[in-house]
Amino acid sequence: MWPGAPEQLDEVLKANNVPDVEINKMTFENAMRWYHWDPFTHISKEQATVGALRKAAEGHDVSIQSLSKHDHGGANFTDFAANAKQLAGNKD
Protein backbone atom coordinates (compact mmCIF):
# COMPACT_ATOMS: atom_id res chain seq x y z
CA MET A 1 0.00 0.00 0.00
CA TRP A 2 1.15 3.52 -0.74
CA PRO A 3 3.62 4.90 -0.04
CA GLY A 4 5.63 1.67 0.24
CA ALA A 5 4.02 -0.15 -2.69
CA PRO A 6 6.96 0.13 -5.12
CA GLU A 7 9.43 -1.23 -2.60
CA GLN A 8 7.02 -3.98 -1.50
CA LEU A 9 6.43 -5.05 -5.10
CA ASP A 10 10.18 -5.03 -5.79
CA GLU A 11 10.76 -7.25 -2.76
CA VAL A 12 8.15 -9.81 -3.91
CA LEU A 13 9.40 -9.83 -7.50
CA LYS A 14 13.03 -10.31 -6.44
CA ALA A 15 12.07 -13.04 -3.94
CA ASN A 16 10.42 -14.90 -6.81
CA ASN A 17 13.28 -14.29 -9.26
CA VAL A 18 11.06 -12.52 -11.79
CA PRO A 19 13.23 -11.38 -14.72
CA ASP A 20 13.49 -7.67 -15.53
CA VAL A 21 11.82 -8.17 -18.92
CA GLU A 22 8.71 -9.54 -17.14
CA ILE A 23 8.80 -6.84 -14.45
CA ASN A 24 8.89 -4.15 -17.15
CA LYS A 25 5.86 -5.68 -18.85
CA MET A 26 3.91 -5.83 -15.59
CA THR A 27 4.83 -2.37 -14.36
CA PHE A 28 4.74 -0.12 -17.41
CA GLU A 29 5.19 -1.67 -20.85
CA ASN A 30 1.72 -3.22 -21.08
CA ALA A 31 0.09 0.06 -20.03
CA MET A 32 2.15 1.93 -22.62
CA ARG A 33 0.97 -0.47 -25.32
CA TRP A 34 -2.68 -0.56 -24.20
CA TYR A 35 -2.99 3.22 -23.96
CA HIS A 36 -0.71 4.01 -26.93
CA TRP A 37 1.27 6.41 -24.78
CA ASP A 38 4.99 6.75 -24.18
CA PRO A 39 5.64 8.64 -20.93
CA PHE A 40 9.35 8.72 -21.72
CA THR A 41 8.78 11.41 -24.33
CA HIS A 42 8.01 13.69 -21.36
CA ILE A 43 10.46 12.37 -18.77
CA SER A 44 13.50 10.14 -19.18
CA LYS A 45 13.51 6.61 -17.76
CA GLU A 46 16.22 7.71 -15.34
CA GLN A 47 13.94 10.47 -14.03
CA ALA A 48 10.99 8.06 -13.75
CA THR A 49 12.49 5.63 -11.25
CA VAL A 50 10.86 5.34 -7.83
CA GLY A 51 13.87 6.98 -6.22
CA ALA A 52 13.97 9.88 -8.67
CA LEU A 53 10.23 10.50 -8.41
CA ARG A 54 10.35 10.38 -4.61
CA LYS A 55 13.19 12.93 -4.68
CA ALA A 56 11.21 15.16 -7.06
CA ALA A 57 8.22 14.95 -4.69
CA GLU A 58 10.21 16.09 -1.65
CA GLY A 59 8.48 19.02 0.01
CA HIS A 60 5.08 18.07 -1.40
CA ASP A 61 2.33 16.47 0.68
CA VAL A 62 1.85 12.99 -0.77
CA SER A 63 0.18 11.53 2.31
CA ILE A 64 -2.94 9.40 2.08
CA GLN A 65 -5.98 11.60 2.67
CA SER A 66 -9.68 10.88 2.67
CA LEU A 67 -11.32 12.97 -0.02
CA SER A 68 -14.53 13.13 2.00
CA LYS A 69 -12.77 15.38 4.54
CA HIS A 70 -11.82 17.98 1.95
CA ASP A 71 -13.92 20.85 0.74
CA HIS A 72 -14.02 20.23 -2.98
CA GLY A 73 -15.14 23.80 -3.54
CA GLY A 74 -17.84 24.82 -5.90
CA ALA A 75 -21.52 24.17 -5.57
CA ASN A 76 -23.23 21.20 -3.99
CA PHE A 77 -25.50 18.84 -5.93
CA THR A 78 -28.65 20.84 -5.15
CA ASP A 79 -27.10 23.97 -6.65
CA PHE A 80 -25.88 21.97 -9.64
CA ALA A 81 -29.36 20.50 -10.26
CA ALA A 82 -31.00 23.94 -9.97
CA ASN A 83 -28.53 25.43 -12.44
CA ALA A 84 -29.05 22.52 -14.84
CA LYS A 85 -32.83 23.01 -14.70
CA GLN A 86 -32.44 26.72 -15.33
CA LEU A 87 -30.15 26.14 -18.31
CA ALA A 88 -32.53 23.53 -19.74
CA GLY A 89 -35.52 25.81 -19.24
CA ASN A 90 -37.16 23.37 -16.84
CA LYS A 91 -39.71 25.02 -14.55
CA ASP A 92 -40.58 22.04 -12.30
C-alpha positions as CSV (number, residue, x, y, z in Angstrom):
1,M,0.0,0.0,0.0
2,W,1.2,3.5,-0.7
3,P,3.6,4.9,0.0
4,G,5.6,1.7,0.2
5,A,4.0,-0.2,-2.7
6,P,7.0,0.1,-5.1
7,E,9.4,-1.2,-2.6
8,Q,7.0,-4.0,-1.5
9,L,6.4,-5.0,-5.1
10,D,10.2,-5.0,-5.8
11,E,10.8,-7.3,-2.8
12,V,8.2,-9.8,-3.9
13,L,9.4,-9.8,-7.5
14,K,13.0,-10.3,-6.4
15,A,12.1,-13.0,-3.9
16,N,10.4,-14.9,-6.8
17,N,13.3,-14.3,-9.3
18,V,11.1,-12.5,-11.8
19,P,13.2,-11.4,-14.7
20,D,13.5,-7.7,-15.5
21,V,11.8,-8.2,-18.9
22,E,8.7,-9.5,-17.1
23,I,8.8,-6.8,-14.5
24,N,8.9,-4.1,-17.1
25,K,5.9,-5.7,-18.9
26,M,3.9,-5.8,-15.6
27,T,4.8,-2.4,-14.4
28,F,4.7,-0.1,-17.4
29,E,5.2,-1.7,-20.8
30,N,1.7,-3.2,-21.1
31,A,0.1,0.1,-20.0
32,M,2.1,1.9,-22.6
33,R,1.0,-0.5,-25.3
34,W,-2.7,-0.6,-24.2
35,Y,-3.0,3.2,-24.0
36,H,-0.7,4.0,-26.9
37,W,1.3,6.4,-24.8
38,D,5.0,6.7,-24.2
39,P,5.6,8.6,-20.9
40,F,9.3,8.7,-21.7
41,T,8.8,11.4,-24.3
42,H,8.0,13.7,-21.4
43,I,10.5,12.4,-18.8
44,S,13.5,10.1,-19.2
45,K,13.5,6.6,-17.8
46,E,16.2,7.7,-15.3
47,Q,13.9,10.5,-14.0
48,A,11.0,8.1,-13.8
49,T,12.5,5.6,-11.2
50,V,10.9,5.3,-7.8
51,G,13.9,7.0,-6.2
52,A,14.0,9.9,-8.7
53,L,10.2,10.5,-8.4
54,R,10.4,10.4,-4.6
55,K,13.2,12.9,-4.7
56,A,11.2,15.2,-7.1
57,A,8.2,15.0,-4.7
58,E,10.2,16.1,-1.7
59,G,8.5,19.0,0.0
60,H,5.1,18.1,-1.4
61,D,2.3,16.5,0.7
62,V,1.8,13.0,-0.8
63,S,0.2,11.5,2.3
64,I,-2.9,9.4,2.1
65,Q,-6.0,11.6,2.7
66,S,-9.7,10.9,2.7
67,L,-11.3,13.0,0.0
68,S,-14.5,13.1,2.0
69,K,-12.8,15.4,4.5
70,H,-11.8,18.0,2.0
71,D,-13.9,20.9,0.7
72,H,-14.0,20.2,-3.0
73,G,-15.1,23.8,-3.5
74,G,-17.8,24.8,-5.9
75,A,-21.5,24.2,-5.6
76,N,-23.2,21.2,-4.0
77,F,-25.5,18.8,-5.9
78,T,-28.6,20.8,-5.1
79,D,-27.1,24.0,-6.6
80,F,-25.9,22.0,-9.6
81,A,-29.4,20.5,-10.3
82,A,-31.0,23.9,-10.0
83,N,-28.5,25.4,-12.4
84,A,-29.1,22.5,-14.8
85,K,-32.8,23.0,-14.7
86,Q,-32.4,26.7,-15.3
87,L,-30.2,26.1,-18.3
88,A,-32.5,23.5,-19.7
89,G,-35.5,25.8,-19.2
90,N,-37.2,23.4,-16.8
91,K,-39.7,25.0,-14.6
92,D,-40.6,22.0,-12.3
